[in-house]
Amino acid sequence: MMDKWTFGLTMLIVGMGGTIATLILFSLIMSALKKIFPYKKEE
C-alpha cells in the first residue's frame, strides 16, 4: 500500500520539478534573446 503512495509522491515531485525547470529554462532563453535583440521604440 505504501508503495503506491511513494510512487505518487515521486511523480508529484518529478512533475513539479520538471515544470519549474522548464519555466527557469524559458526565462533564461528569453533574457538571452533580450540581450541579443534589444528592444527599440519605433519613432
N, CA, C and O atoms as a printed pandas DataFrame, in Angstrom:
     atom_number atom_name residue_name chain_id  residue_number  x_coord  y_coord  z_coord
0              1         N          MET        A               1    0.828   -1.206    0.000
1              2        CA          MET        A               1    0.000    0.000    0.000
2              3         C          MET        A               1    0.863    1.256    0.000
3              4         O          MET        A               1    0.573    2.213   -0.718
4              5         N          MET        A               2    1.933    1.251    0.813
5              6        CA          MET        A               2    2.806    2.418    0.892
6              7         C          MET        A               2    3.566    2.630   -0.429
7              8         O          MET        A               2    3.980    3.744   -0.751
8              9         N          ASP        A               3    3.737    1.537   -1.178
9             10        CA          ASP        A               3    4.457    1.631   -2.442
10            11         C          ASP        A               3    3.712    2.559   -3.409
11            12         O          ASP        A               3    4.338    3.338   -4.128
12            13         N          LYS        A               4    2.385    2.478   -3.427
13            14        CA          LYS        A               4    1.578    3.365   -4.275
14            15         C          LYS        A               4    1.778    4.822   -3.871
15            16         O          LYS        A               4    1.921    5.701   -4.721
16            17         N          TRP        A               5    1.785    5.067   -2.550
17            18        CA          TRP        A               5    1.972    6.432   -2.049
18            19         C          TRP        A               5    3.355    6.959   -2.403
19            20         O          TRP        A               5    3.504    8.119   -2.786
20            21         N          THR        A               6    4.378    6.095   -2.273
21            22        CA          THR        A               6    5.741    6.510   -2.611
22            23         C          THR        A               6    5.845    6.860   -4.082
23            24         O          THR        A               6    6.462    7.861   -4.447
24            25         N          PHE        A               7    5.237    6.032   -4.934
25            26        CA          PHE        A               7    5.254    6.300   -6.370
26            27         C          PHE        A               7    4.535    7.604   -6.687
27            28         O          PHE        A               7    5.018    8.399   -7.493
28            29         N          GLY        A               8    3.382    7.829   -6.057
29            30        CA          GLY        A               8    2.627    9.061   -6.294
30            31         C          GLY        A               8    3.399   10.288   -5.871
31            32         O          GLY        A               8    3.418   11.296   -6.577
32            33         N          LEU        A               9    4.043   10.199   -4.703
33            34        CA          LEU        A               9    4.833   11.331   -4.214
34            35         C          LEU        A               9    6.024   11.602   -5.129
35            36         O          LEU        A               9    6.354   12.754   -5.410
36            37         N          THR        A              10    6.670   10.523   -5.591
37            38        CA          THR        A              10    7.802   10.675   -6.511
38            39         C          THR        A              10    7.359   11.356   -7.804
39            40         O          THR        A              10    8.028   12.267   -8.292
40            41         N          MET        A              11    6.227   10.911   -8.356
41            42        CA          MET        A              11    5.719   11.514   -9.592
42            43         C          MET        A              11    5.349   12.980   -9.378
43            44         O          MET        A              11    5.556   13.808  -10.264
44            45         N          LEU        A              12    4.795   13.307   -8.191
45            46        CA          LEU        A              12    4.445   14.690   -7.873
46            47         C          LEU        A              12    5.691   15.563   -7.863
47            48         O          LEU        A              12    5.708   16.641   -8.457
48            49         N          ILE        A              13    6.740   15.092   -7.182
49            50        CA          ILE        A              13    7.979   15.869   -7.074
50            51         C          ILE        A              13    8.646   16.020   -8.446
51            52         O          ILE        A              13    9.111   17.101   -8.806
52            53         N          VAL        A              14    8.685   14.916   -9.205
53            54        CA          VAL        A              14    9.294   14.968  -10.540
54            55         C          VAL        A              14    8.506   15.910  -11.457
55            56         O          VAL        A              14    9.096   16.677  -12.217
56            57         N          GLY        A              15    7.185   15.848  -11.384
57            58        CA          GLY        A              15    6.355   16.707  -12.223
58            59         C          GLY        A              15    6.532   18.173  -11.890
59            60         O          GLY        A              15    6.696   19.005  -12.782
60            61         N          MET        A              16    6.499   18.493  -10.587
61            62        CA          MET        A              16    6.681   19.889  -10.182
62            63         C          MET        A              16    8.095   20.372  -10.523
63            64         O          MET        A              16    8.279   21.493  -10.999
64            65         N          GLY        A              17    9.079   19.523  -10.276
65            66        CA          GLY        A              17   10.466   19.885  -10.594
66            67         C          GLY        A              17   10.658   20.118  -12.082
67            68         O          GLY        A              17   11.340   21.059  -12.489
68            69         N          GLY        A              18   10.055   19.257  -12.894
69            70        CA          GLY        A              18   10.154   19.425  -14.344
70            71         C          GLY        A              18    9.505   20.706  -14.814
71            72         O          GLY        A              18   10.031   21.392  -15.691
72            73         N          THR        A              19    8.344   21.036  -14.225
73            74        CA          THR        A              19    7.644   22.267  -14.589
74            75         C          THR        A              19    8.480   23.487  -14.216
75            76         O          THR        A              19    8.634   24.405  -15.021
76            77         N          ILE        A              20    9.021   23.501  -12.996
77            78        CA          ILE        A              20    9.836   24.638  -12.544
78            79         C          ILE        A              20   11.105   24.758  -13.388
79            80         O          ILE        A              20   11.511   25.861  -13.754
80            81         N          ALA        A              21   11.732   23.613  -13.694
81            82        CA          ALA        A              21   12.955   23.631  -14.514
82            83         C          ALA        A              21   12.655   24.185  -15.905
83            84         O          ALA        A              21   13.452   24.950  -16.449
84            85         N          THR        A              22   11.501   23.804  -16.492
85            86        CA          THR        A              22   11.119   24.311  -17.807
86            87         C          THR        A              22   10.891   25.821  -17.766
87            88         O          THR        A              22   11.321   26.538  -18.669
88            89         N          LEU        A              23   10.211   26.309  -16.713
89            90        CA          LEU        A              23    9.977   27.746  -16.585
90            91         C          LEU        A              23   11.293   28.512  -16.447
91            92         O          LEU        A              23   11.460   29.572  -17.051
92            93         N          ILE        A              24   12.229   27.978  -15.653
93            94        CA          ILE        A              24   13.535   28.631  -15.498
94            95         C          ILE        A              24   14.271   28.654  -16.835
95            96         O          ILE        A              24   14.877   29.662  -17.202
96            97         N          LEU        A              25   14.214   27.533  -17.560
97            98        CA          LEU        A              25   14.871   27.453  -18.870
98            99         C          LEU        A              25   14.298   28.484  -19.839
99           100         O          LEU        A              25   15.048   29.167  -20.537
100          101         N          PHE        A              26   12.955   28.598  -19.883
101          102        CA          PHE        A              26   12.326   29.586  -20.766
102          103         C          PHE        A              26   12.714   31.016  -20.385
103          104         O          PHE        A              26   12.957   31.846  -21.261
104          105         N          SER        A              27   12.775   31.311  -19.073
105          106        CA          SER        A              27   13.133   32.671  -18.668
106          107         C          SER        A              27   14.589   32.977  -19.021
107          108         O          SER        A              27   14.913   34.109  -19.381
108          109         N          LEU        A              28   15.465   31.978  -18.920
109          110        CA          LEU        A              28   16.863   32.188  -19.327
110          111         C          LEU        A              28   16.964   32.427  -20.829
111          112         O          LEU        A              28   17.713   33.301  -21.266
112          113         N          ILE        A              29   16.220   31.664  -21.619
113          114        CA          ILE        A              29   16.224   31.847  -23.073
114          115         C          ILE        A              29   15.705   33.241  -23.434
115          116         O          ILE        A              29   16.261   33.908  -24.307
116          117         N          MET        A              30   14.629   33.678  -22.753
117          118        CA          MET        A              30   14.066   34.998  -23.059
118          119         C          MET        A              30   15.025   36.116  -22.689
119          120         O          MET        A              30   15.157   37.085  -23.437
120          121         N          SER        A              31   15.703   36.002  -21.539
121          122        CA          SER        A              31   16.645   37.064  -21.166
122          123         C          SER        A              31   17.845   37.081  -22.119
123          124         O          SER        A              31   18.379   38.148  -22.420
124          125         N          ALA        A              32   18.269   35.913  -22.590
125          126        CA          ALA        A              32   19.360   35.866  -23.567
126          127         C          ALA        A              32   18.928   36.520  -24.877
127          128         O          ALA        A              32   19.697   37.267  -25.482
128          129         N          LEU        A              33   17.688   36.238  -25.321
129          130        CA          LEU        A              33   17.194   36.845  -26.552
130          131         C          LEU        A              33   17.052   38.362  -26.405
131          132         O          LEU        A              33   17.288   39.101  -27.361
132          133         N          LYS        A              34   16.666   38.831  -25.208
133          134        CA          LYS        A              34   16.567   40.282  -24.992
134          135         C          LYS        A              34   17.932   40.943  -25.087
135          136         O          LYS        A              34   18.050   42.067  -25.574
136          137         N          LYS        A              35   18.983   40.232  -24.614
137          138        CA          LYS        A              35   20.332   40.789  -24.727
138          139         C          LYS        A              35   20.808   40.805  -26.176
139          140         O          LYS        A              35   21.480   41.741  -26.609
140          141         N          ILE        A              36   20.448   39.746  -26.929
141          142        CA          ILE        A              36   20.865   39.662  -28.334
142          143         C          ILE        A              36   20.094   40.671  -29.185
143          144         O          ILE        A              36   20.676   41.349  -30.032
144          145         N          PHE        A              37   18.769   40.766  -28.954
145          146        CA          PHE        A              37   17.929   41.681  -29.720
146          147         C          PHE        A              37   17.290   42.701  -28.777
147          148         O          PHE        A              37   16.154   42.506  -28.345
148          149         N          PRO        A              38   17.997   43.780  -28.451
149          150        CA          PRO        A              38   17.420   44.762  -27.526
150          151         C          PRO        A              38   16.206   45.460  -28.138
151          152         O          PRO        A              38   16.128   45.663  -29.350
152          153         N          TYR        A              39   15.256   45.823  -27.261
153          154        CA          TYR        A              39   14.015   46.444  -27.716
154          155         C          TYR        A              39   14.252   47.902  -28.070
155          156         O          TYR        A              39   14.806   48.667  -27.281
156          157         N          LYS        A              40   13.813   48.282  -29.297
157          158        CA          LYS        A              40   13.946   49.671  -29.753
158          159         C          LYS        A              40   12.555   50.233  -30.026
159          160         O          LYS        A              40   11.748   49.592  -30.699
160          161         N          LYS        A              41   12.273   51.412  -29.514
161          162        CA          LYS        A              41   10.971   52.040  -29.781
162          163         C          LYS        A              41   10.938   52.565  -31.209
163          164         O          LYS        A              41   11.924   53.110  -31.706
164          165         N          GLU        A              42    9.801   52.396  -31.858
165          166        CA          GLU        A              42    9.648   52.938  -33.207
166          167         C          GLU        A              42    9.372   54.437  -33.113
167          168         O          GLU        A              42    8.668   54.909  -32.219
168          169         N          GLU        A              43    9.948   55.165  -34.063
169          170        CA          GLU        A              43    9.803   56.624  -33.989
170          171         C          GLU        A              43    8.942   57.181  -35.115
171          172         O          GLU        A              43    8.728   58.391  -35.188
